[in-house]
């Protein structure tokens, strides 16, 4: 039987049966050929759950909120986190549907190559890759600053130790990486739960000073604060915008859980669950955190913008010290240190997978795809890690805090550009499905309210990117370094696209060009799909450009 598009449906239905159980520890790992990558599927569902819940939670949540709160006030900070959280939720829903259907190696740039253009995939790999490789340096710089809370130990020692640990973890099996994320994720969750309890106690007057705060700071100085001396609604609005960058930095990294699809034992079940749990992560960690900070800290507190970069500038620690609680500040600083190192560890993993994605699409020499017997792309890992020593910039005259600020802006803007690009990938995919008349209800998992969700996520990401560096345009506020850090990510994304188009002289594919009898071997096996939902997904995949193959009876053969 053939479909109206000339596809052999019988051949599709005759694909190898679904493997129902992947829970045994001694199971031989399955080679991930989804994106022609040599990595192995070793991450189990609980690894994905914890990575989705805690990956990327680092200094942004515990320290970066301080300066944002000082410039935006209680209402401005809370609203900024709600808005950016809504944008992230839309991005996550869109890319999770794609990851569930296409769990390929180096998912993000691979999708851009398929659904938009190879030049965009090439550029996204560069942009997103440098976003996370630079973020390794920012978190190592943060670690150096955090240790300075206890000792005057030279930052170079702390940075070196952090970098060595990150490299060691990433050169181990991906399952070991997953276990590390579970342990550090548990520490983050326990730390935040403790901070929530302490914040409630302080607000209710249960601290040593027995002062009940309530919504005191929402009344004095008020829900909003004037930004840079600009009064009235204009100053309040600018304060709200200024919190966008810090909020975005806190959120960038949440989407990396989708990249684990290529190394997950059962991505078609684990990824949708992780996507749904993002809602709880946004609400619990970020929105609740922003609300509590507005209750326990005065936005006029000078320590919030002291630039120390360690626990002394954390709004949580400031509140604890103001309440007269001893010991806890050091414990919180230790938890933040673990969070910073863990974030740097996951950023190295993501950066290496972006390099691997470029080899998948033949945009880098295949040398970078070399792996160990356990499927670890060691060349890609080392290449990504080599950007970590940028953290030694903190030893310069500006100090670790200034280096952290620059690296924060660089990585945040690149992450936002990636969000927008991924939403556009989904929109192209959605339109392709519509052109073919394929019902999304037959997909393994579908995101709600599409394509409006993707449009909101894409437009929101672009808007936040454009306003990220607005302070430099205010009168008397020009700073060349800040301007470059805020907007250099845009040309870094655009220039590779133009260069690729000029060199290869390619055109953007029309939607109809997606639909050819080309199949991807990993997907053709339907290895992880429920039988009742696999047919349509396979039909869609047959239409996407990948490794040339033809259908013959019940077998899939190369040309």
SETI-484429 format. One record per residue (C-alpha): residue in one letter; x, y negated, z negated. Coordinates in steps of 0.05 Angstrom, whole numbers, padded with zeros to 5 digits, always signed. Each point is the difference from the previous one (the first is absolute). Layout:
N
AXYZ/...
REM end
This chain:
559
X+00000+00000+00000/X+00026-00069+00016/X-00021-00069-00026/X-00021-00057+00044/X+00071-00025-00004/X+00030+00064+00029/X+00025+00028-00066/X-00004+00075-00013/X-00042+00003-00063/X+00005+00076-00005/X+00075-00007-00001/X-00006-00052-00055/X-00045+00044-00042/X+00047+00059+00010/X+00057-00037-00035/X+00033+00037-00057/X-00043+00006-00063/X+00003-00047-00059/X+00046+00018-00056/X-00043-00007-00062/X+00052+00007-00056/X+00066-00036-00007/X+00006+00002-00075/X+00054+00053-00010/X+00068-00027-00020/X+00038+00052+00038/X-00035-00013+00065/X+00046-00012+00058/X-00003-00074+00018/X-00034-00018+00065/X+00042-00040+00049/X-00033-00066+00014/X-00002-00004+00076/X-00057-00049+00000/X+00046-00056+00020/X+00054+00048+00024/X+00033-00014-00068/X+00042+00052-00036/X-00026-00015-00070/X-00037+00052-00040/X-00067+00001-00034/X+00018+00007-00074/X-00043-00054-00034/X-00059+00030-00036/X-00066-00035-00016/X+00021-00023-00069/X+00063-00032+00029/X-00043-00039+00050/X-00048-00020-00056/X+00055-00030-00043/X+00036-00032+00059/X-00066-00031+00021/X-00014-00024-00070/X+00068-00027-00019/X+00045-00008+00061/X+00026-00071+00008/X-00020-00022-00070/X+00062-00037-00022/X+00020-00069-00022/X-00056-00034+00039/X-00054+00023-00048/X+00038-00009-00065/X+00043-00062+00014/X-00019-00032+00066/X-00070-00016-00026/X+00031-00051-00048/X+00020-00053+00051/X-00065+00012+00038/X-00040-00011-00063/X+00037-00064-00017/X-00016-00030+00068/X-00071+00026+00009/X-00030+00006-00070/X-00046+00055-00026/X-00054-00006+00054/X+00050-00011+00057/X+00041+00061-00019/X-00061+00044-00008/X-00031-00023+00066/X+00066+00009+00038/X+00006+00072-00024/X-00072+00014+00018/X+00007-00029+00070/X+00067+00035+00015/X-00028+00063-00032/X-00059-00002+00047/X+00046-00008+00060/X+00042+00058-00023/X-00061+00044-00011/X-00021-00012+00072/X+00070+00016+00026/X+00002+00064-00041/X-00067+00025+00024/X+00021-00011+00073/X+00068+00033-00003/X-00025+00057-00043/X-00049+00021+00054/X+00058-00001+00050/X+00046+00038-00047/X-00052+00054-00013/X-00008+00011+00075/X+00073-00011+00020/X+00047+00021-00056/X+00062-00011+00042/X+00072-00015-00021/X+00009-00075-00009/X-00074-00013+00006/X-00003-00076+00005/X+00046-00015+00060/X-00022+00064+00033/X-00072-00024-00001/X+00019-00068+00027/X+00037+00034+00057/X-00061+00043+00017/X-00057-00049-00009/X+00031-00067+00018/X+00066+00003+00037/X+00069+00031-00010/X+00029-00070-00008/X-00046-00012-00060/X+00019+00068-00030/X+00073-00018+00009/X-00009-00068-00033/X-00043+00026-00056/X+00053+00052-00018/X+00052-00055-00004/X-00044-00049-00038/X-00029+00051-00049/X+00067+00034-00007/X+00036-00063-00019/X-00058-00018-00046/X+00015+00060-00043/X+00075+00006+00008/X+00006-00072-00023/X-00049+00015-00056/X+00051+00051-00026/X+00047-00058-00012/X-00054-00043-00033/X-00018+00054-00050/X+00074+00014-00016/X+00009-00075-00011/X-00060+00002-00046/X+00030+00058-00038/X+00063-00040-00012/X-00041-00058-00026/X-00041+00046-00045/X+00061+00030-00033/X+00025-00071-00016/X-00058-00003-00050/X+00041+00045-00046/X+00073-00010+00019/X+00048-00043+00039/X+00023+00060+00041/X+00022-00023+00068/X-00057+00007+00051/X+00047+00035+00049/X+00003+00061-00046/X-00076+00004-00005/X-00009-00008+00075/X+00051+00054+00014/X-00032+00050-00048/X-00069-00015+00030/X+00024+00010+00071/X+00036+00065-00016/X-00063+00029-00033/X-00044-00021+00058/X+00046+00033+00051/X+00005+00064-00041/X-00076+00007-00007/X-00013-00013+00073/X+00052+00051+00023/X-00036+00054-00039/X-00061+00039+00025/X-00062-00042+00011/X-00034+00041-00053/X+00053-00023-00051/X-00015-00071+00023/X-00074+00014-00013/X+00014+00026-00070/X+00041-00062-00015/X-00059-00044+00022/X-00046+00040-00045/X+00044-00011-00061/X+00013-00074+00012/X-00072-00010+00020/X-00022+00029-00067/X+00046-00050-00036/X-00030-00058+00040/X-00071+00022-00016/X+00015+00009-00074/X+00035-00067-00003/X-00058-00036+00033/X-00052+00036-00044/X+00040-00023-00060/X+00002-00072+00025/X-00075+00001+00012/X-00012+00023-00072/X+00048-00051-00028/X-00032-00055+00042/X-00069+00017-00026/X+00026+00001-00072/X+00035-00067+00009/X-00062-00031+00031/X-00043+00024-00058/X+00048-00027-00052/X+00029+00067-00021/X+00073-00023+00005/X+00045-00017-00059/X-00020-00074+00006/X-00075+00020-00001/X-00018-00054+00050/X-00060+00016+00043/X+00010-00027+00070/X-00060+00021+00041/X-00006-00043+00062/X+00039-00056-00031/X+00046-00012+00060/X-00059+00000+00048/X-00024-00062-00037/X+00066-00033-00017/X+00036-00015+00047/X-00057+00030+00041/X-00014+00054+00052/X+00041-00037+00051/X+00065-00039-00004/X+00026-00057+00043/X+00052+00023+00050/X+00065-00040+00007/X-00033-00062-00030/X-00058+00001+00049/X-00065-00010-00039/X-00072+00018+00015/X-00027+00055+00044/X+00058-00007+00049/X+00051+00015-00054/X-00042+00058-00025/X-00007+00029+00070/X+00075-00005+00013/X+00013+00034-00067/X-00045+00057+00022/X+00039+00005+00066/X+00066+00000-00036/X-00020+00063-00037/X-00010+00037+00066/X+00074+00016+00010/X+00009+00029-00070/X-00065+00038+00005/X+00020+00027+00068/X+00068+00022-00026/X-00035+00038-00056/X-00045+00035+00051/X+00050+00014+00056/X+00021+00072-00007/X-00068+00029-00018/X-00009+00020+00073/X+00063+00043-00001/X-00039+00059-00027/X-00027+00009+00071/X+00070+00014+00025/X+00003+00061-00044/X-00051+00033+00047/X+00057+00026+00043/X+00031+00037-00059/X-00064+00018-00037/X-00021+00073-00006/X-00073-00018+00012/X-00004-00072+00026/X-00071+00005+00026/X-00026+00007-00071/X+00054-00036-00040/X+00002-00065+00040/X-00075-00016-00003/X+00001+00012-00075/X+00060-00047-00007/X-00036-00052+00043/X-00061+00002-00044/X+00041-00006-00063/X+00032-00064+00026/X-00065-00034-00020/X+00011+00020-00072/X+00073-00020+00003/X-00017-00069+00026/X-00054-00009-00052/X+00038+00029-00059/X+00072-00023+00009/X-00007-00065+00037/X-00069-00032-00011/X-00004+00021-00072/X+00072-00020-00010/X-00012-00069+00029/X-00062-00009-00044/X+00037+00019-00064/X+00059-00045+00016/X-00049-00057+00005/X-00024+00015-00070/X+00065+00010-00038/X+00050-00051+00029/X-00002-00075+00006/X+00016-00017+00074/X+00040-00060-00025/X+00050+00044-00036/X+00069-00019+00027/X+00026+00071-00005/X-00045+00022+00058/X+00042-00040+00049/X+00066+00005-00037/X+00031+00040+00057/X+00030+00050-00048/X-00033+00057+00039/X+00001+00048-00059/X-00051+00014-00054/X+00008-00071-00027/X-00039-00026+00060/X-00052+00056-00001/X-00068-00028-00020/X-00012+00065-00039/X+00063-00008-00042/X-00012-00074-00010/X-00069+00016-00028/X+00028+00054-00045/X+00054-00046-00027/X-00049-00057-00011/X-00044+00047-00040/X+00059+00017-00044/X+00005+00073+00019/X+00071+00027-00008/X+00036+00057+00037/X-00052+00005+00056/X+00035-00049+00046/X+00060+00046+00006/X-00045+00060+00013/X-00037-00038+00055/X+00066-00022+00030/X+00023+00072+00003/X-00065+00020+00035/X+00008-00056+00050/X+00072+00023+00013/X-00026+00070+00016/X-00053-00031+00045/X+00052-00041+00038/X+00045+00060+00011/X-00058+00044+00020/X-00024-00051+00050/X+00069-00005+00030/X+00003+00076+00005/X-00066+00003+00038/X+00021-00057+00045/X+00062+00038+00021/X-00044+00060+00017/X-00046-00043+00042/X+00057-00035+00036/X+00031+00067+00019/X-00066+00025+00028/X-00005-00063+00043/X+00069+00016+00029/X-00024+00071+00011/X-00061-00027+00036/X+00044-00038+00049/X+00036+00065+00017/X-00068+00033+00009/X-00018-00050+00054/X+00069+00002+00031/X+00016-00071-00022/X+00063+00020-00038/X+00052+00054+00014/X-00021+00069-00024/X+00061-00001-00046/X-00044-00037-00050/X-00049+00058-00002/X+00050+00050-00027/X-00025+00036-00062/X+00024+00047-00054/X-00026+00071-00007/X-00054-00028-00046/X-00025-00049+00053/X+00032-00062-00030/X+00019-00050+00055/X+00066-00016-00033/X+00026-00046+00055/X-00063-00042-00002/X+00002-00002-00076/X+00072-00024-00002/X-00014-00051+00054/X-00059-00029-00038/X+00039+00001-00066/X+00056-00040+00031/X-00044-00062-00005/X-00004+00008-00075/X+00068-00032-00013/X-00031-00066+00022/X-00018-00002-00074/X+00072-00022-00013/X-00021-00067+00028/X-00026-00012-00070/X+00072-00007-00023/X+00005-00065+00039/X-00012-00070-00026/X-00075+00006+00003/X-00002+00059-00046/X-00043+00062+00000/X-00065-00038-00010/X+00011-00042+00063/X+00021+00061+00041/X-00062+00037-00024/X-00044-00058+00021/X+00028-00002+00071/X-00003+00075+00009/X-00071-00001-00027/X-00024-00048+00053/X+00036+00037+00056/X-00030+00068-00017/X-00070-00028-00016/X-00009-00034+00068/X+00024+00062+00037/X-00049+00042-00039/X-00057-00047+00016/X+00017+00002+00075/X-00001+00076-00004/X-00069-00002-00032/X-00028-00042+00057/X+00032+00044+00053/X-00027+00064-00031/X-00070-00029-00001/X+00007-00016+00074/X+00023+00072+00011/X-00065+00024-00031/X-00042-00048+00041/X+00031+00027+00064/X-00012+00071-00024/X-00072-00017-00017/X-00013-00030+00068/X+00031+00061+00034/X-00047+00045-00039/X-00059-00044+00020/X+00019+00001+00074/X+00001+00076-00002/X-00066+00004-00038/X+00030+00041-00056/X-00040-00001-00065/X+00044-00020-00059/X-00043+00044-00045/X+00036+00060+00030/X+00069-00025-00023/X+00033+00032-00061/X-00011-00065-00039/X-00026-00068+00020/X+00008-00067-00033/X-00061-00041-00019/X-00026-00062+00037/X+00045+00006+00060/X+00022-00038+00042/X-00017-00059-00045/X+00045+00027-00054/X+00060+00001+00047/X-00016-00070+00027/X-00004-00029-00071/X+00065+00034-00019/X+00036-00023+00063/X-00023-00072-00001/X+00011-00005-00075/X+00071+00025+00007/X+00015-00051+00055/X-00029-00058-00041/X+00040+00018-00062/X+00063+00006+00043/X-00010-00070+00029/X-00012-00034-00067/X+00056+00037-00037/X+00049-00057+00007/X-00046-00059-00004/X+00035-00033-00060/X+00059-00021+00043/X-00047-00043+00042/X-00023-00042-00059/X+00030-00069-00006/X+00070+00002-00031/X-00001+00076-00004/X+00039+00019+00061/X+00050+00056-00011/X+00033+00033+00061/X+00017+00064-00037/X-00071+00009-00024/X-00028-00015+00069/X+00044+00052+00032/X-00016+00052-00053/X-00074-00012+00008/X-00005+00001+00076/X+00061+00036+00029/X-00041+00064+00000/X-00044-00027+00056/X+00056-00007+00053/X+00031+00065-00025/X-00066+00033+00020/X-00011-00038+00065/X+00070+00000+00030/X+00008+00076+00004/X-00068+00005+00036/X+00022-00051+00052/X+00069+00033+00008/X-00032+00069+00008/X-00049-00025+00053/X+00054-00036+00039/X+00046+00059-00001/X-00050+00055+00015/X-00049-00043+00040/X-00060+00036-00029/X-00072-00022-00005/X-00049+00009-00056/X-00041+00062+00013/X-00074-00005+00014/X-00046+00042-00044/X-00013+00049+00057/X+00074+00016+00004/X-00003+00033-00068/X-00043+00056+00027/X+00045+00052+00032/X+00007+00075-00014/X+00060-00011-00044/X+00005+00035-00066/X+00043-00001-00062/X+00020+00069-00024/X-00009-00011-00074/X-00070-00027+00009/X-00018+00053+00052/X+00011+00053-00053/X-00056-00032-00042/X+00040+00027-00057/X-00030-00041-00055/X-00070-00014+00028/X-00066+00027-00022/X-00028+00039+00060/X-00065-00039+00000/X+00036-00065+00009/X+00061+00017+00042/X-00027+00000+00070/X-00014-00074+00009/X+00065-00019-00033/X+00038+00044+00048/X-00037-00028+00059/X+00020-00070-00020/X+00072+00022-00010/X+00001+00031+00069/X-00013-00069+00026/X+00058-00034-00034/X+00069-00007+00033/X+00049+00048-00032/X+00043+00058+00024/X-00025+00024+00068/X-00037+00066-00004/X-00056+00035+00038/X-00057+00044-00021/X-00003+00071+00027/X-00052+00047-00028/X+00009+00002-00075/X+00074-00017+00003/X+00035-00067+00001/X+00060-00002+00045/X+00051-00053+00020/X+00001-00024+00071/
REM end
